[in-house]
Amino acid sequence: MSKGLLVINAGSSSIKFSVFALPDNGGELTLVCRGLQENIGEDDPHFKAFDRADQVLADVHPTPQSGLYRKLGPEHHRRAADVAASPPVEPARTAIYDHQVALRDLLGWLAQTPGLPEVIAAGHRVVHGGEEFSDPQLLTPAIMARLETFIPLAPLHQPHNLAGIRAVSAVRPDLPQVGCFDTAFHHGQPELAKLFALPKAYRAEGVRRYGFHGLSYEYVAAALADLMGTPATGRVVVAHLGNGASMCAIRDGRSMASTMGFTAVEGLPMGTRTGSLDPGVILYLIERHGMGVKDLTNLLYKQSGLLGLSGFSNDMRELLASPDPNAKLAVDYFCYRIARELGSLAAALDGLDALVFTGGIGEHAAAVREQVCGLSGWLGIEMDSAANAADQQRIDQAGSRTAVWVVPTNEELVIARHTRQLVLNG
């Protein structure tokens, strides 16, 4: 049987997963299947899986009592003796469909579905590695204990990332696991780029800029070097634009500055997050409206951004198609802030050689790219509108002083590569 690596991105109520096959010749990993488990911990969990051609492999609603693979039927079963690990344990009938049950079912489905490789290791996206972890880590109890201490730095993400790791350990204690950190790519930024103008005591307890989306930036930086045929890619700003959005200044593959800081809410406006906000607004909301931590967290992370500005949607496709003036306001503000941050990051690089768009919006919203580049002509950007409308890879005009690229990101492949390196040393 062929061997494969499982990549997991565990959230509060969902688990995204991908499986990559290990080639016999040591070449590039290849995607075999991917999927999503939704509504974890809720009344109606949903499991979906697709092959590399996006054909549906599974689309079911499991329960804690029945289990996913019973729902799939006998044609999906192989004998338990063919499964490397022990068969998943049936939970108590009163159990909820939590992360452990979800990952029990996922690992069982992967092991029992014909044509899929045997999973020999799992790699996880972990949002925060703190100041300590600048590289992926083979996860041990000691490292897990350290990662627990970073929960106050990323309370909306870190607990769920760690819950996914613990759930895999409970189901498959024999399976090696690797943690890949969204903060790691930014670890080597200059000290001035990391600071807040706060007393030293707060810096000592970890209040500083960390930056996020590092796995995406790592992939794009390497892909751009391949496209250009040189590791010295010069002064590049990558705009990772999606429901979460940020930008990063990169010099020859190294992060120099980023728009996200202590948390993933700073910087650009996002689907439902405010982006940068005058701290005085928070004080005003506390004093004037009596808001507490939960109310403020909900406002900053879930009610603002494109959704708050438009009043009806955080989906860029809907906003671009809408005649509502508030939709246009949301798009215009999004592009304006990108252009402002681009100028700031270009200053951090002492100039700009290339702008790269990535992420769901960056890769597919030609109108956003057009508007951003139009606002940034002073940086030597001359866009080829026809190439942009056709979603081509290179969208600047011949003779443009600054190159403009569209490079699809692949965070899952980065995690799989690191997992192979740490588990198999190759």
N, C-alpha and C positions, 0 to 999 in steps of 0.2 A: 504494500500500500504506500502511496506517496505521502510525504510529510508536509505539514503546513503550520502557519502561525496565525493565531487569533489576535485581532486588534480590537480593543474595547474602549469606548468613550461613555462612561456611566454618568448620567445626570440624576436629578432628583426623582423623576418619574419615567425615565427612558434609558435605554441602553442601545447605542449604535454599535454595530460590529461589522468587521470585515475579516475575510480569511484569505491569506496569501499562500500560494504553493511555493515550496522550496525547490528550485531547479536542481537537477542532478549534477549539472556542470558548474554550479556555483555562480551562475549569472543572475540577472535581475529577477526579483520576486514578481509573481504574476497574480493578479486578483482572480479569485475563484468565485466568491460570492460575498454578498453584503446584506445587511438588513437592519431592522429596527424593532425593538420591543418597547411599546408605548403603554401608558397608563399603569405603570408599576405602582403597586400600593393602592390602586383604585378599584372600582367595581368591575371594569370591563377591560382587562389587559388585552393587548393586541400584538401579535407576532407576525412580522413580514420578512420575507427573505427573497433575494433575487440573484440570478447568476450574473456572470460578467457581461452578458448581452441584455441585461435587465428583464429577462424572462422570470415570471413568478415561480419561485420554488415552494413557498409556503405563505399562507395568509389565513391565520386562525386566531380564535379568541380562547386561550387556555384558561383554566381555573386552578387554584391550589389543589383541589381534590382530584381533578382528572389528569392534570399534567399535559404538557404540550404534545408529546409524542403519541399519547393515546389518541388525541384528537386527529392526528395525521393518518391513522389507519395502518393496517398491517403491511401494506406495500412499502412503507418507509422503514420498516424494521430490519435490522440484521440481528443475528443471534447475539445474546449478551456476551458470549465468549469472544466475539470479534471486537468488542469494545475494550480499549486499553485500560480504562479506569473502571472502577466499580460502577454498576448502574446507579443512576440517581435514586436517592432515597425518597420515598413517598412522604410528603409532609403530613402533619396532623390535619384532620379535616377542618379544624377551626383556623388554620393558618391563613394569613393574607398572602397575596401574590407579591412578595417583596423581591429585593435584588437577588437574594440567595435562591429563591424558587425560580426566578426568571433565568438566572445563569445555570442552574441545574438543568432546566429545560433546554436552554440553548446548547450547552455542551452535549446533552443527550441527543438532540436533533443532529448536531454536527457529526457525532460518532455513528449515528444510525442511518444517515441518509447516504445512499449509494452514490459513488462518484466524487465524494468530497475527501480531501486529504485528512490524515490523522493529525490532530492538533498536538504539537509537542511543546509549545510555549505560548504564553499570552503577553501582549504588550498593552499598556494602559496609558491613555492621556491623563496626566495629573496636572492640574492648573498651576499649583504653586510648589516650587522647590526651595523657596526662601533664599537666603544669602548663601546657603550651604551647598546646594546641588547645582553644579554648572554642567553636568552631563547626565545622560540616562543611567539608571541604577537597577541592578539585579535586586529585587525586593526581598528583604529579610525582615524578621521581627524588629530588629533594631532600627532599620530605616523606616519601617512603618510607624514606629513610635515617634521618630523625628518628624515625619510628615504630619502626624496628628497635631503637633505643636504649631503647625502653620495654619490650622483651621481658622483662627481669628483674623488671619490675613486674607482669607478667601472663604468666608462662611457660607456663601451661596453655591460654591462649587466643590471645594476640597472634601467635605464630608461624604459627598456622593461618589466622587472618584475613589475614595478609600473604601467605601462600602462595596463597590464593584470588585476591588482587589480581594477584600475579605471574603466576599461571596464565592469567588473562584477558589480561594484557598479551602473553604469549607467543603466544596463539592469535589475538587481535584487537588488535594494537598500535595500530590506528586508533581504538579505542573509548575515549571519555572515561570516566574512572572517578572516583567520589566516595567519600571515606571519612567515615562518620558514627560518632561516638564515644560509647560508653556512659557515659563520664565527663563529657562536655561539659556536660550539664544542671546538674551540681553545681558547676561551675567557680566560680560567683559566691557560694558559701556564705561566711558570715562566717568570718574567720580562726580564731576560737576553735573553730569546728565542725570545722576541718580538722586540728587539732593532735593529736599524741601527746605525752605527758610524757617526751620523750627529749631528750638533748643536741642542741644546735643543729646540730652537724655532720651528724647523720642527717637532720634536716629539709632541710639544704642539698643532700643527695643524693636528695631526693624521697620520703623516708619520711614520709607524711602520709595523711590520709583523703582518698580520691578519690570514693567512691560509685560505684555501677553501676546498671544497669537504667535509665539516663538516657533512652534513646529511648522506653521505655514511659512513664516519668513525663512526658516532654514531650507525648506524645500524649494521655494522660489529662488533664493540666492544661488543654490546649486544648479537649478534648471537654467537660470540666466547665464551662468558661467558656461554651461554646456552649449547653449545657443550661440554665445559669443565666441566660444572656442578658446577661452582664456579665464583663469581664476581671478585675474585682476580686472574686475568689472567696473572699477571706478566708483564714482559717487552716485548712488542709486537711492531713490525713495520708492518703497513698495507700499501701495495702498490696498490693504486687505479690507474689502468692502462687502459686508453681508449684514445679517441681522445684528451681529456684533461687528463693529468696524474699528479699525485702527490703522496707523501708518508708522513706518519705520525707516529711519535713515541708515543706510548700509554703505560702508566703504570696503570694497574688495572682500565682500562676504561677511564682514563683521558689523554687528549692531553698534551704532553710535548714539542713537537717540530714538525715542518712540513717543507716541501720543498718549498711550495708556500708561498709568503710573502705579500708584499704590494699589489700586483696584482696576477692574475691567470696566469701570463706568466713566473714567476720565477720557478726555480727548474729543473725538468726533461724536456728533449725535448718532444714535444707532436706531435699530428698529423700535425699541421701547425704552432705551436708556438715554439719559439727558446728555451725556458727554460732559465736557468741562462746564462747571457752574461756579459762579461767585459763592464762596463759603458764606457770605453774608445772607444769601437767599435762604440757606438752611437755618441760620439764626432767626431770620424773619419768620419762617414757617413754624419754628418752635414757639416763638414768643407770640405771634399774631394768631396762629391757628391751633396752637397746643399740640402740634404733631409730636409723636414719640418715634422711637427707633423703627418699629414695624411700619408705621405709616410712611415715614421718610424712605425706608428701603423699598416699599411698594411703589412710591412715586418715582424715585430715581431710576429704578430698574425695570419697572413693568408698565408704567402709565405715560411715559414721556417719549422723547425722541420723535421719530417719524409719526408714531401713533398719536402722541400728544399734540404735535403741530397740526396734523391733518384732521384729527378728531375722529377718524374712522378706520385707519389701516396702517400697519407697519410693513406692508408688502410693497416693495418698490414698483413691481409690475402694475399693481392696482393704482398706485399713485400716478405713474406716468400715463396711464390710460384714462384717468379721471378728468372731467372738466371742472371739478370743484376747485375754486381758487385756493382753498386751504391745502389741497394736495400739491398744487404748484408751489405754494409757500414752503411746504415741507421739503420738496425736492430742491428748490433754490437754496434754502438754508443749508441743506446737506452738502451741496456742491460748493457753496461759499466757504463753509468751514473746512472742507478738504483743501481748497485752494489756499486758505490762510495757513493751515498746518503745513502745506507743501512749502510755502515760503519760509516758515520757521525751520523746517527740517533741512531745506537747502542751505540755510545760514549755518546750521550745525555742521554741514559737510563742506563749507566754504565753496559752494557751487553745486551744480547738478549736471550729471551726464545722462541719466536715464530715469524715467518714471515708469513704474510697472503697476498695472492694475491686476488684482486677483480677487478671489472670493466670488460669491454668487452674483452680487451686483457688479463688481468690477469686471467679471468675465462676460456678463450677458447684457448689461444696461448700456448700450451704445450712447444713449442720450446723456447719461450721467458723465461718461468719459468725455463726450464732446463739450459739455458745459464746463467741466473742470479744466480741460486743456485750453478752452477759450479764455478762461479767467487767468490762466497762467502763462500767457504768451510772453510776458516779460522775462520768463526764465529760459527763453529760447525754444519753446515748444511750438512746433507747427504741425498740426494734425492733418492727416490725410482722411478727409471725411468719408470717402468711398471705402477705403480700407477699414475704417472704424465701423461703418454701417454693416460691413460684411463680417465683422468679428474676426478679422485677420489677426495674426500674431504680432505683426509689426505695423503700427498705425500712424507713424509720423511721416511727414513728407520727406522726399529726398532733399538733402541740404539742411534739414532741421538741426539746430545746434544740440538739442536734447532729444534723445531717442525715446520713443514711447512704445511699450510692449504690453501685450495681454498674455499672461502666463497662468494657466489653470493650476491651482494649488492641489496638493495631495498629502495632507497631514497623516493619513493612515499609512501610506507607504513609508514615510519617514519613521513612524513608530515601528513598523515591521522591520525596516532595515536595522534600526538600533537593537531590536529584540534579537534578530539573527546574530548581530555582532557580539552581543553580550552572552547569549546562550550557547552559540555554536562557534564563536570566535572567528567569524568569517562572513 
